[in-house]
Amino acid sequence: MSDNIYKVTEVVGTSTTSIEDAISGAIDRTAETVRDIGWFEVTETRGHVVDGKVAHYQVTLRIGFQLND
């Protein structure tokens, strides 16, 4: 039995709706080109303010996926 080996990639997700939508969008888009995603970590959370209100959410994610033969 061999140990699993993982690679980590960093992506940024954005949403005008919520942090959760920014996270989901980033993972959904990454999953279109990367197989065997196993976990994610939010490393940064930012936002954009317009006229005193939150206009945009932005999150940086580290996404881990398993390397296969």
Distance bins in CASP14 RR format, pairs under 12 A and 6 or more apart:
PFRMAT RR
TARGET T0000
AUTHOR 0000-0000-0000
RMODE 2
METHOD distances of the structure
MODEL  1
2 66 0 0 0 0 0 1 0 0 0 0 0
2 67 0 0 0 0 0 1 0 0 0 0 0
2 68 0 0 0 0 0 1 0 0 0 0 0
2 69 0 0 0 0 1 0 0 0 0 0 0
3 66 0 0 0 0 0 1 0 0 0 0 0
3 67 0 0 0 0 0 1 0 0 0 0 0
4 36 0 0 0 0 1 0 0 0 0 0 0
4 38 0 0 0 0 0 1 0 0 0 0 0
4 39 0 0 0 0 0 1 0 0 0 0 0
4 64 0 0 0 0 0 1 0 0 0 0 0
4 65 0 0 0 0 0 1 0 0 0 0 0
4 66 1 0 1 0 0 0 0 0 0 0 0
4 67 0 0 0 0 1 0 0 0 0 0 0
4 68 0 0 0 0 1 0 0 0 0 0 0
4 69 0 0 0 0 0 1 0 0 0 0 0
5 36 0 0 0 0 0 1 0 0 0 0 0
5 64 0 0 0 0 0 1 0 0 0 0 0
5 65 0 0 0 0 0 1 0 0 0 0 0
5 66 1 0 0 1 0 0 0 0 0 0 0
5 67 1 0 1 0 0 0 0 0 0 0 0
5 68 0 0 0 0 1 0 0 0 0 0 0
5 69 0 0 0 0 0 1 0 0 0 0 0
6 34 0 0 0 0 0 1 0 0 0 0 0
6 36 0 0 0 0 1 0 0 0 0 0 0
6 37 0 0 0 0 1 0 0 0 0 0 0
6 38 1 0 0 1 0 0 0 0 0 0 0
6 39 0 0 0 0 1 0 0 0 0 0 0
6 40 0 0 0 0 0 1 0 0 0 0 0
6 62 0 0 0 0 0 1 0 0 0 0 0
6 63 0 0 0 0 0 1 0 0 0 0 0
6 64 1 0 1 0 0 0 0 0 0 0 0
6 65 1 0 0 1 0 0 0 0 0 0 0
6 66 1 0 1 0 0 0 0 0 0 0 0
6 67 1 0 0 1 0 0 0 0 0 0 0
6 68 0 0 0 0 0 1 0 0 0 0 0
7 30 0 0 0 0 0 1 0 0 0 0 0
7 34 0 0 0 0 1 0 0 0 0 0 0
7 35 0 0 0 0 0 1 0 0 0 0 0
7 36 0 0 0 0 1 0 0 0 0 0 0
7 37 0 0 0 0 0 1 0 0 0 0 0
7 38 0 0 0 0 0 1 0 0 0 0 0
7 39 0 0 0 0 0 1 0 0 0 0 0
7 62 0 0 0 0 0 1 0 0 0 0 0
7 63 0 0 0 0 1 0 0 0 0 0 0
7 64 1 0 0 1 0 0 0 0 0 0 0
7 65 1 0 1 0 0 0 0 0 0 0 0
7 66 0 0 0 0 1 0 0 0 0 0 0
7 67 1 0 1 0 0 0 0 0 0 0 0
7 68 0 0 0 0 0 1 0 0 0 0 0
8 30 0 0 0 0 0 1 0 0 0 0 0
8 34 0 0 0 0 0 1 0 0 0 0 0
8 37 0 0 0 0 0 1 0 0 0 0 0
8 38 0 0 0 0 0 1 0 0 0 0 0
8 39 0 0 0 0 1 0 0 0 0 0 0
8 40 0 0 0 0 1 0 0 0 0 0 0
8 41 0 0 0 0 1 0 0 0 0 0 0
8 43 0 0 0 0 0 1 0 0 0 0 0
8 61 0 0 0 0 0 1 0 0 0 0 0
8 62 1 0 1 0 0 0 0 0 0 0 0
8 63 1 0 0 1 0 0 0 0 0 0 0
8 64 1 0 1 0 0 0 0 0 0 0 0
8 65 0 0 0 0 1 0 0 0 0 0 0
8 66 0 0 0 0 0 1 0 0 0 0 0
8 67 0 0 0 0 0 1 0 0 0 0 0
9 26 0 0 0 0 0 1 0 0 0 0 0
9 27 0 0 0 0 0 1 0 0 0 0 0
9 29 0 0 0 0 0 1 0 0 0 0 0
9 30 1 0 0 1 0 0 0 0 0 0 0
9 31 0 0 0 0 0 1 0 0 0 0 0
9 33 0 0 0 0 1 0 0 0 0 0 0
9 34 1 0 0 1 0 0 0 0 0 0 0
9 37 0 0 0 0 1 0 0 0 0 0 0
9 38 0 0 0 0 0 1 0 0 0 0 0
9 39 0 0 0 0 0 1 0 0 0 0 0
9 40 0 0 0 0 0 1 0 0 0 0 0
9 41 0 0 0 0 0 1 0 0 0 0 0
9 60 0 0 0 0 0 1 0 0 0 0 0
9 61 0 0 0 0 1 0 0 0 0 0 0
9 62 1 0 0 1 0 0 0 0 0 0 0
9 63 1 0 1 0 0 0 0 0 0 0 0
9 64 1 0 0 1 0 0 0 0 0 0 0
9 65 1 0 0 1 0 0 0 0 0 0 0
9 67 0 0 0 0 0 1 0 0 0 0 0
10 26 0 0 0 0 0 1 0 0 0 0 0
10 30 0 0 0 0 0 1 0 0 0 0 0
10 40 0 0 0 0 0 1 0 0 0 0 0
10 41 0 0 0 0 1 0 0 0 0 0 0
10 42 0 0 0 0 0 1 0 0 0 0 0
10 43 1 0 0 1 0 0 0 0 0 0 0
10 44 0 0 0 0 1 0 0 0 0 0 0
10 59 0 0 0 0 0 1 0 0 0 0 0
10 60 1 0 0 1 0 0 0 0 0 0 0
10 61 1 0 0 1 0 0 0 0 0 0 0
10 62 1 0 1 0 0 0 0 0 0 0 0
10 63 1 0 0 1 0 0 0 0 0 0 0
10 64 0 0 0 0 1 0 0 0 0 0 0
11 22 0 0 0 0 0 1 0 0 0 0 0
11 23 0 0 0 0 0 1 0 0 0 0 0
11 25 0 0 0 0 1 0 0 0 0 0 0
11 26 1 0 1 0 0 0 0 0 0 0 0
11 27 0 0 0 0 1 0 0 0 0 0 0
11 28 0 0 0 0 0 1 0 0 0 0 0
11 29 1 0 0 1 0 0 0 0 0 0 0
11 30 1 0 1 0 0 0 0 0 0 0 0
11 31 0 0 0 0 0 1 0 0 0 0 0
11 32 0 0 0 0 0 1 0 0 0 0 0
11 33 0 0 0 0 0 1 0 0 0 0 0
11 34 0 0 0 0 1 0 0 0 0 0 0
11 37 0 0 0 0 0 1 0 0 0 0 0
11 40 0 0 0 0 1 0 0 0 0 0 0
11 41 0 0 0 0 0 1 0 0 0 0 0
11 42 0 0 0 0 0 1 0 0 0 0 0
11 43 0 0 0 0 0 1 0 0 0 0 0
11 44 0 0 0 0 0 1 0 0 0 0 0
11 58 0 0 0 0 0 1 0 0 0 0 0
11 59 0 0 0 0 1 0 0 0 0 0 0
11 60 1 0 0 1 0 0 0 0 0 0 0
11 61 1 0 1 0 0 0 0 0 0 0 0
11 62 0 0 0 0 1 0 0 0 0 0 0
11 63 1 0 0 1 0 0 0 0 0 0 0
11 64 0 0 0 0 0 1 0 0 0 0 0
11 65 0 0 0 0 0 1 0 0 0 0 0
12 22 0 0 0 0 1 0 0 0 0 0 0
12 23 0 0 0 0 0 1 0 0 0 0 0
12 25 0 0 0 0 0 1 0 0 0 0 0
12 26 1 0 0 1 0 0 0 0 0 0 0
12 29 0 0 0 0 0 1 0 0 0 0 0
12 30 0 0 0 0 0 1 0 0 0 0 0
12 42 0 0 0 0 0 1 0 0 0 0 0
12 43 0 0 0 0 1 0 0 0 0 0 0
12 44 0 0 0 0 1 0 0 0 0 0 0
12 45 0 0 0 0 0 1 0 0 0 0 0
12 46 0 0 0 0 1 0 0 0 0 0 0
12 47 0 0 0 0 0 1 0 0 0 0 0
12 56 0 0 0 0 0 1 0 0 0 0 0
12 57 0 0 0 0 0 1 0 0 0 0 0
12 58 1 0 0 1 0 0 0 0 0 0 0
12 59 1 0 0 1 0 0 0 0 0 0 0
12 60 1 0 1 0 0 0 0 0 0 0 0
12 61 1 0 0 1 0 0 0 0 0 0 0
12 62 0 0 0 0 0 1 0 0 0 0 0
12 63 0 0 0 0 0 1 0 0 0 0 0
13 19 0 0 0 0 1 0 0 0 0 0 0
13 20 0 0 0 0 0 1 0 0 0 0 0
13 21 0 0 0 0 1 0 0 0 0 0 0
13 22 1 0 1 0 0 0 0 0 0 0 0
13 23 1 0 0 1 0 0 0 0 0 0 0
13 24 0 0 0 0 1 0 0 0 0 0 0
13 25 1 0 0 1 0 0 0 0 0 0 0
13 26 1 1 0 0 0 0 0 0 0 0 0
13 27 0 0 0 0 1 0 0 0 0 0 0
13 28 0 0 0 0 0 1 0 0 0 0 0
13 29 0 0 0 0 1 0 0 0 0 0 0
13 30 0 0 0 0 1 0 0 0 0 0 0
13 40 0 0 0 0 0 1 0 0 0 0 0
13 42 0 0 0 0 0 1 0 0 0 0 0
13 43 0 0 0 0 0 1 0 0 0 0 0
13 44 0 0 0 0 0 1 0 0 0 0 0
13 45 0 0 0 0 0 1 0 0 0 0 0
13 46 0 0 0 0 0 1 0 0 0 0 0
13 47 0 0 0 0 0 1 0 0 0 0 0
13 56 0 0 0 0 0 1 0 0 0 0 0
13 57 0 0 0 0 1 0 0 0 0 0 0
13 58 1 0 0 1 0 0 0 0 0 0 0
13 59 1 0 1 0 0 0 0 0 0 0 0
13 60 1 0 0 1 0 0 0 0 0 0 0
13 61 1 0 0 1 0 0 0 0 0 0 0
13 63 0 0 0 0 0 1 0 0 0 0 0
14 21 0 0 0 0 1 0 0 0 0 0 0
14 22 1 0 1 0 0 0 0 0 0 0 0
14 23 0 0 0 0 0 1 0 0 0 0 0
14 24 0 0 0 0 0 1 0 0 0 0 0
14 25 0 0 0 0 1 0 0 0 0 0 0
14 26 0 0 0 0 1 0 0 0 0 0 0
14 29 0 0 0 0 0 1 0 0 0 0 0
14 45 0 0 0 0 0 1 0 0 0 0 0
14 46 0 0 0 0 1 0 0 0 0 0 0
14 47 0 0 0 0 1 0 0 0 0 0 0
14 48 0 0 0 0 1 0 0 0 0 0 0
14 55 0 0 0 0 0 1 0 0 0 0 0
14 56 1 0 0 1 0 0 0 0 0 0 0
14 57 1 0 0 1 0 0 0 0 0 0 0
14 58 1 0 1 0 0 0 0 0 0 0 0
14 59 1 0 0 1 0 0 0 0 0 0 0
14 60 0 0 0 0 0 1 0 0 0 0 0
14 61 0 0 0 0 0 1 0 0 0 0 0
15 21 1 1 0 0 0 0 0 0 0 0 0
15 22 1 1 0 0 0 0 0 0 0 0 0
15 23 0 0 0 0 1 0 0 0 0 0 0
15 24 0 0 0 0 1 0 0 0 0 0 0
15 25 1 0 0 1 0 0 0 0 0 0 0
15 26 0 0 0 0 1 0 0 0 0 0 0
15 28 0 0 0 0 0 1 0 0 0 0 0
15 29 0 0 0 0 0 1 0 0 0 0 0
15 45 0 0 0 0 0 1 0 0 0 0 0
15 46 0 0 0 0 0 1 0 0 0 0 0
15 47 0 0 0 0 0 1 0 0 0 0 0
15 48 0 0 0 0 0 1 0 0 0 0 0
15 54 0 0 0 0 0 1 0 0 0 0 0
15 55 0 0 0 0 0 1 0 0 0 0 0
15 56 1 0 0 1 0 0 0 0 0 0 0
15 57 1 0 1 0 0 0 0 0 0 0 0
15 58 0 0 0 0 1 0 0 0 0 0 0
15 59 0 0 0 0 1 0 0 0 0 0 0
16 22 0 0 0 0 1 0 0 0 0 0 0
16 47 0 0 0 0 0 1 0 0 0 0 0
16 48 0 0 0 0 1 0 0 0 0 0 0
16 50 0 0 0 0 0 1 0 0 0 0 0
16 53 0 0 0 0 0 1 0 0 0 0 0
16 54 0 0 0 0 1 0 0 0 0 0 0
16 55 1 0 0 1 0 0 0 0 0 0 0
16 56 1 0 1 0 0 0 0 0 0 0 0
16 57 1 0 0 1 0 0 0 0 0 0 0
16 58 0 0 0 0 0 1 0 0 0 0 0
17 23 0 0 0 0 0 1 0 0 0 0 0
17 24 0 0 0 0 0 1 0 0 0 0 0
17 25 0 0 0 0 0 1 0 0 0 0 0
17 54 0 0 0 0 0 1 0 0 0 0 0
17 55 0 0 0 0 0 1 0 0 0 0 0
17 56 0 0 0 0 1 0 0 0 0 0 0
17 57 1 0 0 1 0 0 0 0 0 0 0
18 24 0 0 0 0 1 0 0 0 0 0 0
18 25 0 0 0 0 0 1 0 0 0 0 0
18 45 0 0 0 0 0 1 0 0 0 0 0
18 47 0 0 0 0 0 1 0 0 0 0 0
18 54 0 0 0 0 1 0 0 0 0 0 0
18 56 0 0 0 0 0 1 0 0 0 0 0
18 57 1 0 0 1 0 0 0 0 0 0 0
18 58 0 0 0 0 0 1 0 0 0 0 0
18 59 0 0 0 0 0 1 0 0 0 0 0
19 25 0 0 0 0 0 1 0 0 0 0 0
19 26 0 0 0 0 0 1 0 0 0 0 0
19 42 0 0 0 0 1 0 0 0 0 0 0
19 44 0 0 0 0 0 1 0 0 0 0 0
19 45 1 0 0 1 0 0 0 0 0 0 0
19 46 0 0 0 0 1 0 0 0 0 0 0
19 47 0 0 0 0 1 0 0 0 0 0 0
19 54 0 0 0 0 1 0 0 0 0 0 0
19 56 0 0 0 0 0 1 0 0 0 0 0
19 57 1 0 1 0 0 0 0 0 0 0 0
19 58 0 0 0 0 1 0 0 0 0 0 0
19 59 1 0 1 0 0 0 0 0 0 0 0
19 60 0 0 0 0 0 1 0 0 0 0 0
19 61 0 0 0 0 0 1 0 0 0 0 0
20 26 0 0 0 0 0 1 0 0 0 0 0
20 27 0 0 0 0 0 1 0 0 0 0 0
20 42 0 0 0 0 0 1 0 0 0 0 0
20 45 0 0 0 0 0 1 0 0 0 0 0
20 57 0 0 0 0 1 0 0 0 0 0 0
20 59 0 0 0 0 1 0 0 0 0 0 0
21 27 0 0 0 0 0 1 0 0 0 0 0
21 28 0 0 0 0 0 1 0 0 0 0 0
21 56 0 0 0 0 0 1 0 0 0 0 0
21 57 1 0 0 1 0 0 0 0 0 0 0
21 58 0 0 0 0 0 1 0 0 0 0 0
21 59 0 0 0 0 1 0 0 0 0 0 0
22 28 0 0 0 0 0 1 0 0 0 0 0
22 29 0 0 0 0 0 1 0 0 0 0 0
22 40 0 0 0 0 0 1 0 0 0 0 0
22 42 0 0 0 0 1 0 0 0 0 0 0
22 44 0 0 0 0 0 1 0 0 0 0 0
22 45 0 0 0 0 1 0 0 0 0 0 0
22 46 0 0 0 0 1 0 0 0 0 0 0
22 47 0 0 0 0 1 0 0 0 0 0 0
22 48 0 0 0 0 0 1 0 0 0 0 0
22 54 0 0 0 0 0 1 0 0 0 0 0
22 56 0 0 0 0 1 0 0 0 0 0 0
22 57 1 0 1 0 0 0 0 0 0 0 0
22 58 1 0 0 1 0 0 0 0 0 0 0
22 59 1 0 1 0 0 0 0 0 0 0 0
22 60 0 0 0 0 1 0 0 0 0 0 0
22 61 0 0 0 0 1 0 0 0 0 0 0
23 29 0 0 0 0 0 1 0 0 0 0 0
23 30 0 0 0 0 0 1 0 0 0 0 0
23 40 1 0 0 1 0 0 0 0 0 0 0
23 41 0 0 0 0 0 1 0 0 0 0 0
23 42 1 0 0 1 0 0 0 0 0 0 0
23 43 0 0 0 0 0 1 0 0 0 0 0
23 44 0 0 0 0 0 1 0 0 0 0 0
23 45 0 0 0 0 1 0 0 0 0 0 0
23 57 0 0 0 0 1 0 0 0 0 0 0
23 58 0 0 0 0 0 1 0 0 0 0 0
23 59 1 0 1 0 0 0 0 0 0 0 0
23 60 0 0 0 0 0 1 0 0 0 0 0
23 61 1 0 0 1 0 0 0 0 0 0 0
23 62 0 0 0 0 0 1 0 0 0 0 0
23 63 0 0 0 0 0 1 0 0 0 0 0
24 30 0 0 0 0 0 1 0 0 0 0 0
24 31 0 0 0 0 0 1 0 0 0 0 0
24 40 0 0 0 0 0 1 0 0 0 0 0
24 42 0 0 0 0 0 1 0 0 0 0 0
24 57 0 0 0 0 0 1 0 0 0 0 0
24 59 0 0 0 0 0 1 0 0 0 0 0
24 61 0 0 0 0 0 1 0 0 0 0 0
25 31 0 0 0 0 1 0 0 0 0 0 0
25 32 0 0 0 0 0 1 0 0 0 0 0
25 40 0 0 0 0 0 1 0 0 0 0 0
25 57 0 0 0 0 0 1 0 0 0 0 0
25 58 0 0 0 0 0 1 0 0 0 0 0
25 59 0 0 0 0 1 0 0 0 0 0 0
25 61 0 0 0 0 1 0 0 0 0 0 0
25 63 0 0 0 0 0 1 0 0 0 0 0
26 32 0 0 0 0 0 1 0 0 0 0 0
26 34 0 0 0 0 0 1 0 0 0 0 0
26 37 0 0 0 0 0 1 0 0 0 0 0
26 40 0 0 0 0 1 0 0 0 0 0 0
26 41 0 0 0 0 0 1 0 0 0 0 0
26 42 0 0 0 0 1 0 0 0 0 0 0
26 43 0 0 0 0 0 1 0 0 0 0 0
26 57 0 0 0 0 0 1 0 0 0 0 0
26 58 0 0 0 0 1 0 0 0 0 0 0
26 59 1 0 0 1 0 0 0 0 0 0 0
26 60 0 0 0 0 1 0 0 0 0 0 0
26 61 1 0 1 0 0 0 0 0 0 0 0
26 62 0 0 0 0 0 1 0 0 0 0 0
26 63 1 0 0 1 0 0 0 0 0 0 0
27 33 0 0 0 0 0 1 0 0 0 0 0
27 34 0 0 0 0 1 0 0 0 0 0 0
27 37 1 0 0 1 0 0 0 0 0 0 0
27 38 0 0 0 0 1 0 0 0 0 0 0
27 39 0 0 0 0 0 1 0 0 0 0 0
27 40 1 0 0 1 0 0 0 0 0 0 0
27 41 0 0 0 0 0 1 0 0 0 0 0
27 42 0 0 0 0 0 1 0 0 0 0 0
27 59 0 0 0 0 0 1 0 0 0 0 0
27 61 1 0 0 1 0 0 0 0 0 0 0
27 62 0 0 0 0 0 1 0 0 0 0 0
27 63 1 0 0 1 0 0 0 0 0 0 0
27 64 0 0 0 0 0 1 0 0 0 0 0
27 65 0 0 0 0 0 1 0 0 0 0 0
28 34 0 0 0 0 0 1 0 0 0 0 0
28 37 0 0 0 0 0 1 0 0 0 0 0
28 40 0 0 0 0 0 1 0 0 0 0 0
28 61 0 0 0 0 0 1 0 0 0 0 0
28 63 0 0 0 0 0 1 0 0 0 0 0
29 37 0 0 0 0 0 1 0 0 0 0 0
29 61 0 0 0 0 0 1 0 0 0 0 0
29 63 0 0 0 0 0 1 0 0 0 0 0
30 36 0 0 0 0 0 1 0 0 0 0 0
30 37 1 0 0 1 0 0 0 0 0 0 0
30 38 0 0 0 0 0 1 0 0 0 0 0
30 40 0 0 0 0 1 0 0 0 0 0 0
30 61 0 0 0 0 1 0 0 0 0 0 0
30 62 0 0 0 0 0 1 0 0 0 0 0
30 63 1 0 1 0 0 0 0 0 0 0 0
30 64 0 0 0 0 1 0 0 0 0 0 0
30 65 0 0 0 0 1 0 0 0 0 0 0
31 37 1 0 1 0 0 0 0 0 0 0 0
31 38 0 0 0 0 0 1 0 0 0 0 0
31 40 0 0 0 0 0 1 0 0 0 0 0
31 63 0 0 0 0 1 0 0 0 0 0 0
31 64 0 0 0 0 0 1 0 0 0 0 0
31 65 0 0 0 0 1 0 0 0 0 0 0
33 63 0 0 0 0 0 1 0 0 0 0 0
33 65 0 0 0 0 0 1 0 0 0 0 0
34 40 0 0 0 0 0 1 0 0 0 0 0
34 63 1 0 0 1 0 0 0 0 0 0 0
34 64 0 0 0 0 1 0 0 0 0 0 0
34 65 1 0 1 0 0 0 0 0 0 0 0
34 66 0 0 0 0 0 1 0 0 0 0 0
34 67 0 0 0 0 0 1 0 0 0 0 0
34 68 0 0 0 0 0 1 0 0 0 0 0
35 63 0 0 0 0 0 1 0 0 0 0 0
35 64 0 0 0 0 0 1 0 0 0 0 0
35 65 1 0 0 1 0 0 0 0 0 0 0
35 66 0 0 0 0 1 0 0 0 0 0 0
35 67 0 0 0 0 1 0 0 0 0 0 0
35 68 1 0 0 1 0 0 0 0 0 0 0
36 63 0 0 0 0 0 1 0 0 0 0 0
36 64 0 0 0 0 1 0 0 0 0 0 0
36 65 1 0 1 0 0 0 0 0 0 0 0
36 66 1 0 1 0 0 0 0 0 0 0 0
36 67 0 0 0 0 1 0 0 0 0 0 0
36 68 1 0 0 1 0 0 0 0 0 0 0
36 69 0 0 0 0 0 1 0 0 0 0 0
37 61 0 0 0 0 0 1 0 0 0 0 0
37 62 0 0 0 0 0 1 0 0 0 0 0
37 63 1 0 1 0 0 0 0 0 0 0 0
37 64 1 0 0 1 0 0 0 0 0 0 0
37 65 1 0 1 0 0 0 0 0 0 0 0
37 66 0 0 0 0 1 0 0 0 0 0 0
37 67 0 0 0 0 0 1 0 0 0 0 0
38 62 0 0 0 0 0 1 0 0 0 0 0
38 63 0 0 0 0 1 0 0 0 0 0 0
38 64 1 0 1 0 0 0 0 0 0 0 0
38 65 1 0 0 1 0 0 0 0 0 0 0
38 66 1 0 0 1 0 0 0 0 0 0 0
38 67 0 0 0 0 0 1 0 0 0 0 0
39 61 0 0 0 0 0 1 0 0 0 0 0
39 62 0 0 0 0 1 0 0 0 0 0 0
39 63 1 0 0 1 0 0 0 0 0 0 0
39 64 1 0 1 0 0 0 0 0 0 0 0
39 65 0 0 0 0 1 0 0 0 0 0 0
39 66 0 0 0 0 1 0 0 0 0 0 0
40 59 0 0 0 0 1 0 0 0 0 0 0
40 60 0 0 0 0 0 1 0 0 0 0 0
40 61 1 0 1 0 0 0 0 0 0 0 0
40 62 1 0 0 1 0 0 0 0 0 0 0
40 63 1 0 1 0 0 0 0 0 0 0 0
40 64 1 0 0 1 0 0 0 0 0 0 0
40 65 0 0 0 0 1 0 0 0 0 0 0
41 59 0 0 0 0 0 1 0 0 0 0 0
41 60 0 0 0 0 1 0 0 0 0 0 0
41 61 1 0 0 1 0 0 0 0 0 0 0
41 62 1 0 1 0 0 0 0 0 0 0 0
41 63 0 0 0 0 1 0 0 0 0 0 0
41 64 0 0 0 0 1 0 0 0 0 0 0
42 57 0 0 0 0 0 1 0 0 0 0 0
42 58 0 0 0 0 0 1 0 0 0 0 0
42 59 1 0 1 0 0 0 0 0 0 0 0
42 60 1 0 0 1 0 0 0 0 0 0 0
42 61 1 0 1 0 0 0 0 0 0 0 0
42 62 0 0 0 0 1 0 0 0 0 0 0
42 63 0 0 0 0 0 1 0 0 0 0 0
43 58 0 0 0 0 0 1 0 0 0 0 0
43 59 0 0 0 0 1 0 0 0 0 0 0
43 60 1 0 1 0 0 0 0 0 0 0 0
43 61 1 0 0 1 0 0 0 0 0 0 0
43 62 1 0 1 0 0 0 0 0 0 0 0
43 63 0 0 0 0 0 1 0 0 0 0 0
44 57 0 0 0 0 0 1 0 0 0 0 0
44 58 0 0 0 0 1 0 0 0 0 0 0
44 59 1 0 0 1 0 0 0 0 0 0 0
44 60 1 1 0 0 0 0 0 0 0 0 0
44 61 0 0 0 0 1 0 0 0 0 0 0
44 62 0 0 0 0 0 1 0 0 0 0 0
45 54 0 0 0 0 0 1 0 0 0 0 0
45 56 0 0 0 0 0 1 0 0 0 0 0
45 57 1 0 0 1 0 0 0 0 0 0 0
45 58 1 0 0 1 0 0 0 0 0 0 0
45 59 1 0 1 0 0 0 0 0 0 0 0
45 60 1 0 0 1 0 0 0 0 0 0 0
45 61 0 0 0 0 0 1 0 0 0 0 0
46 54 0 0 0 0 0 1 0 0 0 0 0
46 55 0 0 0 0 0 1 0 0 0 0 0
46 56 0 0 0 0 1 0 0 0 0 0 0
46 57 1 0 0 1 0 0 0 0 0 0 0
46 58 1 0 1 0 0 0 0 0 0 0 0
46 59 1 0 0 1 0 0 0 0 0 0 0
46 60 0 0 0 0 1 0 0 0 0 0 0
47 53 0 0 0 0 0 1 0 0 0 0 0
47 54 1 0 0 1 0 0 0 0 0 0 0
47 55 1 0 0 1 0 0 0 0 0 0 0
47 56 1 0 1 0 0 0 0 0 0 0 0
47 57 1 0 1 0 0 0 0 0 0 0 0
47 58 1 0 1 0 0 0 0 0 0 0 0
47 59 0 0 0 0 1 0 0 0 0 0 0
47 60 0 0 0 0 0 1 0 0 0 0 0
48 54 1 0 0 1 0 0 0 0 0 0 0
48 55 1 0 1 0 0 0 0 0 0 0 0
48 56 1 1 0 0 0 0 0 0 0 0 0
48 57 0 0 0 0 1 0 0 0 0 0 0
48 58 1 0 0 1 0 0 0 0 0 0 0
49 55 1 0 0 1 0 0 0 0 0 0 0
49 56 0 0 0 0 1 0 0 0 0 0 0
49 57 0 0 0 0 0 1 0 0 0 0 0
49 58 0 0 0 0 0 1 0 0 0 0 0
50 56 0 0 0 0 1 0 0 0 0 0 0
END
